[in-house]
Amino acid sequence: MLNQQNNGDEQRNMFIAMGLSVLLLMVWMTFFGPQPPTQEELAAQREAAELAKTDDPFAQNDGSATVSSSGVVALEGTESRDFALAGATRAPVTDEAIQGTISLKGGVIDDILLPRFNNELHPASGNVELLQPANTDKAYFVEMGWINRDVDISQVPNLDTQWNALSDGLTRDQPMTLVYESESLSFERSFEILDDYLVKVTQKVTNKSDDTVTLAPYARTKRVGEVKTEGNWLVWEGTVGHADGSLQRIHYNDLEGVTETVGSVGGWTGFTDKYWLTAVMPFTQQELISVSTQGFLENRAQHKTTGILYSDLKIAPGSSEQAESLVYIGAKEVFRLDDYSEQYG
């Protein structure tokens, strides 16, 4: 009789414990568990997916083929670094973490050294040359621009456009702004060093015409030529980023023939090597973007690009619009990347 009573008490206690567990789980899910997306978030996801349908979004900014001093079209990778640096007007970049120049032809970041790191252990080996101009054998640069939607393409700057600098260079204490005027539009491109390896780029356009125009800003990184990798499965080398809530990456050896575009609310993308990272991202992670990655063969050279395209901006007559991006160019220092992750989401 006593055993039957004890068994009944144990069963009752077990059912009570199970009920309390279910109740606690329901309370936790209600207040702390993953919440269904709001109507605003769903709408943003749909808009990002629509934006991702753009085919080859960066092509029109490439400009004409590069012509060498001999007057013939230059093949990719045929110029020395010194010759390429001498071929365009440049503004100096002077900082304790990055040094080099920004080309005023195209307004691109294409000449960056890392003064804290040498190519080899011996100091005489020289600093690591992370970014290099186009048409060198290690072409690697960051470019920004605007995709034309409904205006004459000649009114929009490309990689052949000559910009004017409003200051004598870029430092940690001195931002630099480049300007370019076409017949109907006025453009500004401002660079600001926020911290080690981190540059903020603001692109602004003003409509001087009598009609509303539509443009889409973008930022991307590009590499030309073969990239030598470590061949170590422990180290990822290739594109890397985050879009649409997931990791996005493609190894350098698998990029040829790739055309991949992902719509996203916020995100980032770039190229990573064993020790170095070059990446672009919107300054505000609530921005609707598409992350586009491509690999193709042109002029007998391998081209690799990955970048972000923002939503179309409609610019009324006499008004201005702008887009803000962050560019990371430097060493993969985990503590620094973690810090920037917290700061910029």
Salt bridges, closest charged atoms under 4 A:
ASP9 OD1 - ARG12 NH2 2.93
GLU50 OE1 - LYS53 NZ 3.19
ASP62 OD1 - ARG220 NH2 2.71
GLU76 OE2 - HIS303 NE2 3.87
ASP95 OD1 - ARG172 NE 2.73
GLU96 OE2 - ARG116 NH2 3.11
ASP110 OD1 - ARG90 NH1 2.77
ASP111 OD1 - ARG81 NH2 2.40
GLU129 OE1 - ARG81 NE 3.80
GLU143 OE2 - ARG220 NH2 3.09
GLU181 OE1 - LYS208 NZ 2.78
ASP195 OD1 - ARG172 NH1 3.65
ASP196 OD2 - ARG116 NH1 2.85
ASP196 OD1 - ARG172 NH2 2.65
ASP196 OD2 - ARG336 NH1 3.20
GLU230 OE1 - LYS274 NZ 3.97
ASP273 OD1 - ARG223 NH1 3.13
ASP312 OD1 - ARG149 NE 2.95
GLU324 OE2 - LYS200 NZ 3.17
GLU333 OE1 - ARG336 NE 2.66
